[in-house]
Amino acid sequence: MTVGLIPGSFDPFHNGHLEVVERASHIFDEIVVAAIRNPQKSEALFDLEERRDMIAESCAHLSHVSIVSISTLLVNVARDVNATAIVKGLRAVSDFESELQMAQMNRSLSGVETLFIPSSSNHSFIASRLLREVARYGGNVSAFVPKPVAVRLNEKFPGGGNDVL
């Protein structure tokens, strides 16, 4: 059985992330989405449990996806879930530079390969950082996130128009 491990901070989970999960689900028998608290990023908008819930709800239509929260080395998680490969989405060439270094380090530490999936052009500009900023200042980002995420953003920032019916 092949297992794709998709790590990220997912704060919040958006349509670009969902695209990577959906596309990877056609390649692997099982997908494990790993929500990570990234200490290099600013204070999280959603805690790990909230992110896990949003990801689970957003991926409910995919039968072979599970979600974990991690606070350890990714290669340890890869070993624990018997990952065939780590899967990373790429939006732009600038993403590739840092992702390549991480892929090389992960392979050196564990032997696990990394598979890069380029995002489609209609998702290439979406970044969690931008979504947090727009939502925080009252902008509507519901077109860029799955419905469960839009609902939670509206709870965090009432009146921003992120309530999707």
Backbone as CSV, one residue per row, in Angstrom:
resi,resn,N_x,N_y,N_z,CA_x,CA_y,CA_z,C_x,C_y,C_z
1,MET,0.851,-1.181,0.000,0.000,0.000,0.000,0.895,1.242,0.000
2,THR,0.556,2.222,-0.818,1.329,3.459,-0.890,0.670,4.527,-0.021
3,VAL,1.519,5.275,0.682,1.038,6.306,1.603,1.738,7.625,1.280
4,GLY,0.941,8.648,0.982,1.473,9.984,0.763,1.268,10.822,2.004
5,LEU,2.327,11.434,2.491,2.282,12.290,3.683,2.356,13.741,3.239
6,ILE,1.309,14.511,3.550,1.241,15.912,3.130,1.336,16.796,4.368
7,PRO,2.508,17.381,4.627,2.679,18.229,5.803,2.444,19.701,5.491
8,GLY,2.080,20.448,6.506,1.952,21.892,6.357,1.383,22.503,7.618
9,SER,1.476,23.816,7.716,0.873,24.476,8.872,-0.631,24.628,8.665
10,PHE,-1.091,24.788,7.429,-2.515,24.813,7.101,-3.295,25.785,7.988
11,ASP,-2.791,27.006,8.100,-3.387,27.997,9.010,-3.801,29.255,8.263
12,PRO,-4.911,29.231,7.538,-5.890,28.146,7.447,-5.660,27.267,6.211
13,PHE,-6.328,26.122,6.220,-6.373,25.203,5.082,-7.142,25.900,3.967
14,HIS,-6.594,25.909,2.752,-7.264,26.623,1.661,-7.414,25.726,0.434
15,ASN,-8.009,26.277,-0.613,-8.306,25.493,-1.808,-7.052,24.972,-2.509
16,GLY,-5.937,25.677,-2.396,-4.676,25.170,-2.943,-4.227,23.916,-2.207
17,HIS,-4.367,23.922,-0.879,-4.046,22.724,-0.094,-4.969,21.580,-0.487
18,LEU,-6.258,21.888,-0.592,-7.236,20.861,-0.947,-6.920,20.262,-2.317
19,GLU,-6.507,21.100,-3.248,-6.144,20.603,-4.575,-5.006,19.586,-4.484
20,VAL,-3.991,19.869,-3.690,-2.858,18.949,-3.544,-3.328,17.631,-2.938
21,VAL,-4.168,17.699,-1.913,-4.681,16.475,-1.286,-5.493,15.661,-2.300
22,GLU,-6.376,16.328,-3.034,-7.201,15.620,-4.014,-6.350,14.990,-5.107
23,ARG,-5.385,15.713,-5.617,-4.545,15.171,-6.684,-3.670,14.029,-6.172
24,ALA,-3.135,14.177,-4.979,-2.315,13.105,-4.399,-3.157,11.863,-4.118
25,SER,-4.447,12.055,-3.824,-5.312,10.904,-3.528,-5.500,10.001,-4.745
26,HIS,-5.199,10.506,-5.935,-5.263,9.686,-7.146,-3.959,8.923,-7.380
27,ILE,-2.919,9.282,-6.644,-1.603,8.669,-6.816,-1.331,7.624,-5.737
28,PHE,-1.800,7.901,-4.516,-1.508,7.046,-3.365,-2.763,6.318,-2.883
29,ASP,-2.557,5.156,-2.270,-3.672,4.400,-1.693,-4.237,5.096,-0.469
30,GLU,-3.354,5.761,0.266,-3.751,6.465,1.485,-3.025,7.797,1.552
31,ILE,-3.705,8.798,2.077,-3.113,10.116,2.279,-3.183,10.443,3.768
32,VAL,-2.070,10.897,4.320,-2.032,11.396,5.689,-1.664,12.874,5.611
33,VAL,-2.572,13.724,6.081,-2.315,15.163,6.121,-1.815,15.470,7.528
34,ALA,-0.644,16.083,7.623,-0.022,16.370,8.914,-0.001,17.870,9.166
35,ALA,-0.825,18.303,10.119,-0.848,19.718,10.508,0.287,19.958,11.496
36,ILE,1.097,20.949,11.184,2.310,21.223,11.956,2.234,22.617,12.559
37,ARG,2.708,22.755,13.768,2.923,24.087,14.349,4.323,24.495,13.945
38,ASN,4.410,25.459,13.051,5.694,25.902,12.526,6.197,27.081,13.364
39,PRO,7.244,26.877,14.170,7.744,27.952,15.026,8.364,29.117,14.250
40,GLN,8.658,28.907,12.948,9.233,29.971,12.127,8.178,30.942,11.627
41,LYS,6.912,30.578,11.794,5.828,31.434,11.316,5.248,32.206,12.489
42,SER,4.479,33.240,12.160,3.871,34.074,13.195,2.875,33.267,14.026
43,GLU,2.357,33.903,15.053,1.377,33.263,15.928,0.237,32.677,15.104
44,ALA,-0.144,31.452,15.436,-1.185,30.763,14.682,-2.551,31.405,14.895
45,LEU,-3.338,31.450,13.836,-4.715,31.915,13.927,-5.591,30.825,14.522
46,PHE,-5.391,29.592,14.076,-6.147,28.438,14.561,-5.198,27.484,15.278
47,ASP,-5.651,26.902,16.393,-4.801,25.918,17.071,-4.828,24.610,16.273
48,LEU,-3.961,23.683,16.645,-3.824,22.442,15.881,-5.122,21.650,15.831
49,GLU,-5.860,21.620,16.911,-7.125,20.877,16.919,-8.132,21.499,15.950
50,GLU,-8.206,22.823,15.931,-9.105,23.497,14.985,-8.692,23.203,13.541
51,ARG,-7.394,23.219,13.284,-6.912,22.936,11.933,-7.223,21.506,11.523
52,ARG,-7.016,20.572,12.457,-7.347,19.164,12.167,-8.812,19.027,11.796
53,ASP,-9.685,19.666,12.565,-11.127,19.589,12.301,-11.464,20.175,10.936
54,MET,-10.901,21.346,10.618,-11.188,21.979,9.328,-10.708,21.113,8.165
55,ILE,-9.537,20.518,8.306,-8.993,19.667,7.250,-9.879,18.427,7.087
56,ALA,-10.256,17.812,8.210,-11.107,16.617,8.149,-12.438,16.929,7.466
57,GLU,-13.053,18.045,7.822,-14.327,18.425,7.213,-14.155,18.753,5.734
58,SER,-13.056,19.409,5.394,-12.803,19.803,4.006,-12.481,18.611,3.117
59,CYS,-11.946,17.550,3.707,-11.552,16.354,2.942,-12.521,15.189,3.148
60,ALA,-13.682,15.453,3.734,-14.642,14.389,4.056,-15.076,13.602,2.818
61,HIS,-15.015,14.214,1.648,-15.417,13.536,0.412,-14.361,12.545,-0.088
62,LEU,-13.207,12.516,0.556,-12.128,11.605,0.172,-12.040,10.500,1.223
63,SER,-12.306,9.274,0.822,-12.430,8.174,1.785,-11.108,7.719,2.400
64,HIS,-10.011,7.963,1.761,-8.738,7.424,2.243,-7.758,8.523,2.703
65,VAL,-8.314,9.521,3.390,-7.496,10.606,3.935,-7.639,10.612,5.453
66,SER,-6.513,10.675,6.143,-6.532,10.834,7.597,-5.695,12.052,7.953
67,ILE,-5.958,12.589,9.134,-5.295,13.820,9.554,-4.618,13.574,10.896
68,VAL,-3.380,14.071,11.017,-2.646,14.008,12.275,-2.088,15.393,12.581
69,SER,-1.841,15.650,13.843,-1.131,16.861,14.257,0.242,16.418,14.731
70,ILE,1.252,17.212,14.388,2.596,16.794,14.778,3.387,17.947,15.375
71,SER,4.280,17.573,16.267,5.214,18.539,16.838,6.579,17.867,16.985
72,THR,6.946,17.115,15.968,8.215,16.414,15.943,8.773,16.520,14.530
73,LEU,9.906,15.913,14.289,10.476,15.904,12.945,9.542,15.184,11.982
74,LEU,9.395,15.745,10.820,8.526,15.155,9.811,8.960,13.739,9.460
75,VAL,10.251,13.492,9.421,10.725,12.149,9.060,10.288,11.114,10.097
76,ASN,10.125,11.525,11.360,9.613,10.602,12.370,8.171,10.222,12.067
77,VAL,7.389,11.208,11.656,5.992,10.949,11.293,5.944,10.073,10.046
78,ALA,6.800,10.376,9.076,6.850,9.571,7.854,7.112,8.103,8.191
79,ARG,8.002,7.869,9.109,8.322,6.503,9.538,7.111,5.887,10.251
80,ASP,6.476,6.661,11.139,5.335,6.154,11.910,4.145,5.766,11.039
81,VAL,3.909,6.508,9.947,2.759,6.222,9.080,3.150,5.389,7.858
82,ASN,4.414,4.945,7.818,4.924,4.157,6.692,4.746,4.887,5.364
83,ALA,5.101,6.163,5.357,4.927,6.980,4.156,5.809,6.478,3.017
84,THR,5.213,6.363,1.854,5.940,6.049,0.638,6.687,7.293,0.171
85,ALA,6.035,8.456,0.343,6.631,9.726,-0.072,5.999,10.870,0.707
86,ILE,6.763,11.934,0.835,6.256,13.198,1.352,5.771,13.974,0.133
87,VAL,4.600,14.576,0.224,4.011,15.295,-0.900,3.949,16.777,-0.551
88,LYS,4.475,17.603,-1.433,4.466,19.052,-1.222,3.909,19.746,-2.454
89,GLY,3.074,20.733,-2.228,2.562,21.546,-3.318,3.501,22.705,-3.590
90,LEU,3.610,23.069,-4.841,4.437,24.208,-5.245,3.559,25.213,-5.970
91,ARG,3.615,26.475,-5.517,2.861,27.540,-6.177,3.700,28.285,-7.191
92,ALA,4.971,28.463,-6.873,5.854,29.283,-7.711,7.278,28.749,-7.605
93,VAL,8.125,29.224,-8.484,9.527,28.814,-8.467,10.163,29.135,-7.116
94,SER,9.759,30.230,-6.502,10.328,30.611,-5.206,10.056,29.552,-4.133
95,ASP,8.936,28.833,-4.218,8.662,27.747,-3.275,9.663,26.610,-3.436
96,PHE,10.080,26.373,-4.676,10.937,25.230,-4.969,12.263,25.279,-4.239
97,GLU,12.843,26.459,-4.129,14.172,26.574,-3.519,14.201,26.035,-2.087
98,SER,13.275,26.503,-1.251,13.275,26.029,0.140,12.760,24.596,0.241
99,GLU,11.786,24.250,-0.593,11.245,22.886,-0.560,12.285,21.862,-1.000
100,LEU,13.127,22.223,-1.951,14.178,21.322,-2.405,15.147,21.013,-1.267
101,GLN,15.537,22.040,-0.525,16.447,21.822,0.602,15.821,20.908,1.648
102,MET,14.542,21.136,1.950,13.862,20.274,2.927,13.767,18.844,2.404
103,ALA,13.461,18.691,1.116,13.360,17.353,0.526,14.697,16.617,0.617
104,GLN,15.783,17.323,0.340,17.105,16.704,0.409,17.459,16.320,1.841
105,MET,17.135,17.179,2.799,17.399,16.868,4.204,16.559,15.672,4.649
106,ASN,15.277,15.689,4.316,14.401,14.583,4.709,14.867,13.264,4.119
107,ARG,15.304,13.284,2.864,15.794,12.057,2.237,17.088,11.586,2.901
108,SER,17.958,12.520,3.235,19.212,12.151,3.906,18.953,11.557,5.286
109,LEU,17.952,12.087,5.985,17.639,11.601,7.330,16.890,10.275,7.342
110,SER,16.055,10.064,6.323,15.141,8.923,6.403,15.068,8.050,5.154
111,GLY,15.553,8.551,4.035,15.414,7.807,2.794,14.072,8.025,2.107
112,VAL,13.176,8.790,2.718,11.858,9.037,2.130,11.978,10.112,1.062
113,GLU,11.439,9.819,-0.110,11.455,10.759,-1.225,10.360,11.809,-1.051
114,THR,10.505,12.924,-1.754,9.489,13.968,-1.775,8.966,14.108,-3.198
115,LEU,7.663,14.170,-3.311,6.997,14.373,-4.594,6.423,15.783,-4.601
116,PHE,6.751,16.559,-5.626,6.235,17.920,-5.751,5.056,17.932,-6.719
117,ILE,3.966,18.564,-6.303,2.790,18.721,-7.164,2.594,20.214,-7.392
118,PRO,2.747,20.665,-8.624,2.540,22.094,-8.895,1.049,22.425,-8.836
119,SER,0.724,23.548,-8.222,-0.679,23.946,-8.133,-1.160,24.454,-9.490
120,SER,-2.452,24.366,-9.688,-3.011,24.934,-10.908,-2.947,26.456,-10.799
121,SER,-3.003,27.122,-11.919,-2.841,28.574,-11.921,-3.939,29.289,-11.151
122,ASN,-5.126,28.690,-11.044,-6.191,29.367,-10.294,-6.006,29.273,-8.780
123,HIS,-4.996,28.511,-8.323,-4.693,28.448,-6.890,-3.280,28.936,-6.566
124,SER,-2.505,29.287,-7.563,-1.087,29.569,-7.340,-0.824,30.820,-6.507
125,PHE,-1.757,31.716,-6.414,-1.557,32.947,-5.645,-2.078,32.845,-4.211
126,ILE,-2.764,31.768,-3.896,-3.367,31.639,-2.562,-2.299,31.240,-1.556
127,ALA,-2.217,31.994,-0.474,-1.292,31.696,0.615,-2.033,31.931,1.930
128,SER,-1.844,31.037,2.875,-2.516,31.168,4.181,-2.231,32.525,4.814
129,ARG,-1.009,32.985,4.689,-0.615,34.276,5.256,-1.487,35.397,4.704
130,LEU,-1.710,35.381,3.399,-2.551,36.410,2.777,-4.005,36.278,3.203
131,LEU,-4.487,35.060,3.290,-5.877,34.836,3.707,-6.119,35.340,5.129
132,ARG,-5.167,35.066,6.029,-5.297,35.562,7.411,-5.386,37.077,7.429
133,GLU,-4.527,37.716,6.648,-4.483,39.180,6.633,-5.772,39.773,6.061
134,VAL,-6.223,39.250,4.945,-7.449,39.760,4.321,-8.639,39.559,5.251
135,ALA,-8.765,38.367,5.826,-9.890,38.085,6.729,-9.833,38.965,7.975
136,ARG,-8.640,39.154,8.512,-8.475,39.968,9.719,-8.967,41.401,9.491
137,TYR,-8.812,41.904,8.274,-9.223,43.274,7.968,-10.591,43.353,7.290
138,GLY,-11.369,42.292,7.437,-12.752,42.334,6.990,-13.012,41.898,5.569
139,GLY,-12.008,41.405,4.879,-12.204,40.953,3.506,-12.813,39.569,3.448
140,ASN,-13.487,39.287,2.367,-14.134,38.001,2.163,-13.189,37.076,1.406
141,VAL,-12.781,35.992,2.032,-11.883,35.024,1.398,-12.587,33.695,1.128
142,SER,-13.909,33.684,1.223,-14.648,32.422,1.091,-14.455,31.749,-0.263
143,ALA,-14.109,32.479,-1.298,-13.869,31.871,-2.610,-12.552,31.094,-2.650
144,PHE,-11.700,31.282,-1.663,-10.366,30.690,-1.669,-10.193,29.554,-0.667
145,VAL,-11.231,29.276,0.116,-11.147,28.256,1.161,-12.361,27.340,1.079
146,PRO,-12.213,26.088,1.546,-13.382,25.216,1.626,-14.413,25.795,2.606
147,LYS,-15.665,25.422,2.439,-16.756,25.959,3.253,-16.505,25.848,4.769
148,PRO,-16.026,24.697,5.281,-15.797,24.615,6.732,-14.788,25.659,7.243
149,VAL,-13.840,26.019,6.405,-12.843,27.024,6.782,-13.474,28.414,6.761
150,ALA,-14.282,28.687,5.742,-14.961,29.982,5.653,-15.841,30.211,6.879
151,VAL,-16.524,29.163,7.319,-17.382,29.273,8.504,-16.550,29.641,9.728
152,ARG,-15.414,28.977,9.896,-14.569,29.263,11.071,-13.908,30.641,10.980
153,LEU,-13.567,31.061,9.787,-13.019,32.411,9.629,-14.068,33.450,10.005
154,ASN,-15.307,33.196,9.645,-16.391,34.119,10.004,-16.586,34.164,11.514
155,GLU,-16.378,33.032,12.190,-16.471,33.006,13.652,-15.347,33.820,14.281
156,LYS,-14.167,33.744,13.684,-13.005,34.502,14.203,-13.134,35.997,13.900
157,PHE,-13.659,36.298,12.705,-13.759,37.675,12.253,-15.184,37.967,11.780
158,PRO,-16.134,38.110,12.698,-17.540,38.352,12.303,-17.656,39.598,11.441
159,GLY,-18.561,39.517,10.473,-18.803,40.662,9.617,-17.895,40.744,8.420
160,GLY,-17.001,39.764,8.267,-16.071,39.783,7.138,-16.648,39.195,5.876
161,GLY,-17.868,38.692,5.958,-18.505,38.147,4.767,-18.059,36.744,4.417
162,ASN,-17.419,36.045,5.341,-16.938,34.697,5.062,-17.960,33.620,5.418
163,ASP,-19.160,34.035,5.781,-20.195,33.059,6.099,-20.795,32.537,4.806
164,VAL,-20.589,31.256,4.566,-21.060,30.613,3.343,-22.282,29.798,3.710
165,LEU,-23.356,29.997,2.983,-24.584,29.242,3.261,-24.674,28.032,2.368
